[in-house]
């Protein structure tokens, strides 16, 4: 059977770094308060005029270089983002043009913090059905543009960045020993919209709006929802947490990551953590963490890797893959 294997990985974060202490003159907070509740110490913030497409393009070029291919070898680009450059066209189309790709297709995936998991699952379906041989999947966000900088419960949580992977179809035997994506599981439930959303949009207010979140409610649902899709991935493959080499969760909050790992009996040393330096970068979160762990040599060929995310909507999902 055909499996979707990641053959290249790239990332980019803006130069500007905003530390927790930088918030002390903006809202009533402190470094100690932020670290204790979130595990975040700093985050990257896009410069004036620096856009989601700018970040995505740089991550995409790095991923293509890592894969050793050019845009001529691609069939499709999917960009996961909740902060597009324009209402339309898709940011993926803008990145496609910047890369000099004038064939195939490009479109955006919008599932907020779960966006990369949804986009990578979509790429997997294109590859498994033979509609594409190689797909560039990007997660790129400038979430700083959605923040209410007077709301200390949200403005300290988010950052900007981009990560990208190149996915290619490879032959597999149909077993859990295959290289590539072994299983994907996606969920959503719109009944939870008011718990995490942006209070603007073209069809409602005609404005961009600001991010609004019921933090306790998000935390209350997160661990159970994450566990749900991960257990579904285990059931589909016959694998378990004991088989994992690496767990790469969405980097939203250290407390959620730790609670999820404990509930699933995943050892601390198997968990990839970047939330302390990136904050929550939404759809860019997983590829940023994944690429860092690949770049520093932690994730190696043949390793079993678990990805998971939960985002506004609510949306949530998990992917189990062999590197």
C-alpha positions in Angstrom: 0.0 0.0 0.0 1.0 3.7 -0.3 2.0 5.5 2.8 2.6 9.3 3.2 6.2 9.8 4.5 7.7 13.1 5.6 10.9 13.6 3.6 11.7 17.2 4.5 11.0 19.7 7.3 11.6 23.4 7.8 10.6 26.2 10.1 10.9 30.0 10.7 10.2 32.3 13.6 10.3 36.1 13.5 13.4 37.9 14.8 11.5 39.8 17.5 11.3 38.0 20.8 8.9 39.1 23.5 9.7 37.9 27.0 7.2 37.6 29.8 8.8 40.6 31.5 7.9 42.8 28.5 4.2 42.4 29.4 4.6 43.9 32.9 4.1 47.4 31.6 1.2 46.4 29.3 -1.1 44.3 31.5 -1.2 43.3 35.2 0.9 40.2 35.1 4.4 38.9 35.9 6.9 36.4 34.6 6.2 34.1 37.6 2.4 34.2 37.0 2.8 33.4 33.3 5.3 30.6 33.8 3.3 29.0 36.6 0.1 28.8 34.6 1.4 28.2 31.1 5.0 27.2 31.0 5.7 30.0 28.5 8.8 32.2 29.0 8.9 34.0 25.6 7.4 34.1 22.2 8.3 35.5 18.7 6.3 38.4 17.3 6.1 39.3 13.6 7.5 42.7 12.7 5.4 45.5 11.2 4.7 44.5 7.6 5.7 40.9 8.2 2.9 38.6 7.2 1.7 35.0 7.5 2.7 34.4 3.9 6.2 35.8 4.6 6.7 33.3 7.5 5.1 30.4 5.5 7.3 31.0 2.5 10.5 30.9 4.6 9.4 27.7 6.3 8.4 26.2 2.9 11.8 27.0 1.3 13.6 25.4 4.2 11.4 22.2 4.0 12.0 22.0 0.2 15.8 22.3 0.7 15.7 19.7 3.5 13.8 17.3 1.2 16.2 18.0 -1.7 13.5 18.8 -4.2 12.1 21.9 -6.0 8.6 23.2 -6.6 8.6 21.3 -9.9 8.4 18.1 -7.9 5.3 19.2 -6.0 1.7 18.5 -6.9 -0.1 20.4 -4.1 0.4 23.0 -1.3 -1.8 23.1 1.8 -1.4 26.0 4.2 -3.0 25.6 7.7 -3.7 29.1 9.1 -6.3 31.2 10.9 -4.5 34.4 10.1 -4.4 34.6 6.3 -2.9 37.5 4.5 -6.3 38.3 2.9 -9.9 37.0 3.3 -9.2 35.6 -0.2 -7.3 34.3 -2.1 -5.8 31.6 0.1 -2.5 32.3 1.7 -1.3 29.0 0.1 -1.9 30.5 -3.4 0.3 33.5 -2.5 3.0 31.2 -1.2 2.7 29.0 -4.3 3.3 32.1 -6.5 6.2 33.3 -4.4 7.9 29.9 -4.7 7.5 30.0 -8.5 5.0 27.1 -8.7 2.5 27.6 -11.5 1.1 24.1 -11.8 -0.9 21.8 -9.5 -3.1 23.3 -6.7 -2.9 25.2 -3.5 -5.5 25.9 -0.8 -5.8 26.8 2.9 -7.0 24.6 5.8 -8.8 26.3 8.7 -9.1 24.3 11.9 -7.3 26.8 14.2 -4.7 25.1 16.4 -5.6 21.7 14.9 -5.0 23.1 11.4 -1.7 21.3 10.8 -3.1 18.0 11.8 -6.1 18.5 9.5 -3.9 19.7 6.7 -1.5 16.8 7.0 -4.4 14.3 7.1 -5.8 15.9 3.9 -2.4 15.5 2.3 -2.3 11.9 3.3 -5.7 11.3 1.6 -4.5 13.0 -1.6 -1.4 10.7 -1.6 -3.1 7.5 -0.7 -5.7 8.0 -3.4 -3.1 8.7 -6.1 -4.1 12.3 -6.7 -0.7 13.6 -5.6 2.8 12.2 -5.2 4.3 15.0 -3.2 2.6 17.6 -1.0 3.9 20.7 0.8 2.1 21.2 4.1 2.6 24.5 5.9 1.4 25.7 9.3 1.8 29.5 9.5 0.4 32.1 11.8 0.6 35.7 12.9 -1.7 35.3 15.9 -0.3 38.5 17.5 -2.6 40.4 15.0 -5.7 38.8 16.7 -4.8 39.6 20.3 -6.5 42.1 22.6 -3.4 43.4 24.3 -5.4 44.5 27.3 -6.6 41.0 28.0 -4.0 39.3 30.2 -5.7 36.0 30.0 -5.0 35.7 26.3 -2.3 38.1 25.1 0.5 36.3 27.0 -0.3 32.9 25.4 0.3 33.3 21.7 3.2 33.9 19.3 3.9 33.9 15.6 5.8 31.4 13.5 5.7 28.9 10.7 6.7 25.3 10.1 6.4 23.1 6.9 6.9 19.5 5.8 7.1 17.8 2.4 5.1 14.6 2.2 5.8 11.9 -0.4 4.1 8.6 -1.3 6.2 5.6 -0.5 5.5 1.8 -0.7 4.5 0.1 2.5 3.4 -3.4 3.5 0.4 -2.3 5.4 1.9 -2.9 8.8 2.7 -0.7 11.7 6.4 -1.1 10.8 5.8 0.9 7.6 7.5 4.3 7.1 5.0 7.2 6.9 1.6 8.0 8.3 0.0 5.0 9.9 -3.4 6.5 10.9 -5.2 9.9 11.3 -8.2 10.7 13.4 -10.1 14.0 13.3 -13.0 15.4 15.3 -14.9 18.6 15.7 -17.9 19.9 17.7 -19.3 23.3 17.0 -21.2 23.4 20.3 -18.1 24.6 21.9 -17.6 27.7 19.7 -18.1 30.3 22.4 -15.3 28.8 24.5 -12.6 29.8 22.0 -13.2 32.1 19.0 -12.5 35.5 17.4 -15.3 38.1 17.8 -15.1 39.4 14.2 -15.3 38.4 10.6 -16.3 39.6 7.1 -19.8 38.3 7.3 -20.6 39.4 10.9 -18.7 42.6 12.0 -16.7 43.4 8.9 -13.6 43.5 11.1 -10.8 41.2 12.0 -11.9 41.0 15.7 -10.0 39.7 18.7 -9.4 36.3 20.2 -11.7 35.4 23.1 -11.3 32.4 25.3 -12.8 30.7 28.3 -9.5 29.3 29.6 -10.9 27.0 32.3 -13.4 25.5 29.9 -10.8 24.9 27.3 -8.5 23.2 29.8 -11.5 21.1 31.2 -12.2 19.7 27.7 -8.7 19.5 26.3 -7.3 16.4 28.1 -10.4 14.2 27.4 -10.6 15.2 23.8 -6.9 14.7 23.2 -7.1 11.3 24.9 -10.1 10.3 22.7 -8.2 10.6 19.4 -5.0 9.2 20.6 -6.7 6.1 21.9 -8.4 5.8 18.5 -5.0 5.9 16.8 -3.7 3.2 19.1 -6.8 1.0 18.5 -6.4 1.4 14.7 -2.7 0.3 14.7 -2.5 -2.1 17.7 0.2 0.2 19.2 0.4 1.9 22.6 2.2 4.6 24.5 4.9 2.1 25.3 5.7 1.8 21.6 6.2 5.6 21.1 9.6 7.1 20.6 8.3 10.7 20.5 5.1 12.6 21.4 4.8 16.0 19.6 1.8 17.7 21.0 0.3 21.1 20.1 2.2 23.6 22.2 -0.7 25.5 23.9 0.0 25.2 27.6 2.5 23.2 29.5 -0.1 22.1 32.0 -2.3 20.6 29.3 0.7 18.8 27.7 1.8 17.4 31.1 -1.8 16.3 32.1 -2.3 14.6 28.7 1.0 12.7 28.9 0.3 11.5 32.4 -3.2 10.3 31.4 -1.8 8.4 28.4 1.2 7.1 30.4 3.7 8.8 28.1 7.1 9.2 29.7 8.3 12.8 30.2 11.5 12.1 28.2 9.4 11.3 25.1 7.6 14.6 25.0 8.8 17.4 22.7 8.4 20.8 24.4 8.8 24.2 22.7 6.0 26.1 24.3 8.4 27.8 26.7 10.1 29.5 23.8 7.4 29.8 21.2 4.1 30.2 23.1 1.0 29.0 21.3 1.6 29.5 17.6 -1.7 27.7 16.6 -1.3 25.8 13.3 2.4 26.4 13.3 2.9 24.8 16.7 3.3 21.2 15.8 5.6 21.6 12.7 7.8 24.1 14.7 8.2 21.5 17.5 8.6 18.6 15.0 11.2 20.3 12.9 13.2 21.3 16.0 13.3 17.7 17.2 14.4 16.5 13.8 17.0 19.2 13.4 18.6 18.5 16.8 18.7 14.7 16.2 16.1 13.5 18.6 13.7 12.2 16.0 15.5 9.6 13.8 14.5 7.4 10.9 12.3 4.6 12.0 11.0 6.4 15.2 7.3 6.2 16.0 6.0 9.7 16.4 2.6 10.9 17.7 1.1 14.3 16.8 -2.0 15.8 18.4 -3.8 19.1 18.6 -6.9 20.8 19.8 -8.2 24.1 18.7 -11.2 26.5 18.5 -14.4 25.1 17.2 -13.7 22.8 19.0 -11.5 20.8 16.6 -9.1 18.1 17.6 -7.1 15.3 16.0 -4.1 12.9 16.2 -1.7 11.4 13.7 0.5 8.4 14.3 3.5 8.1 11.9 6.8 6.4 11.5 9.7 8.7 10.6 
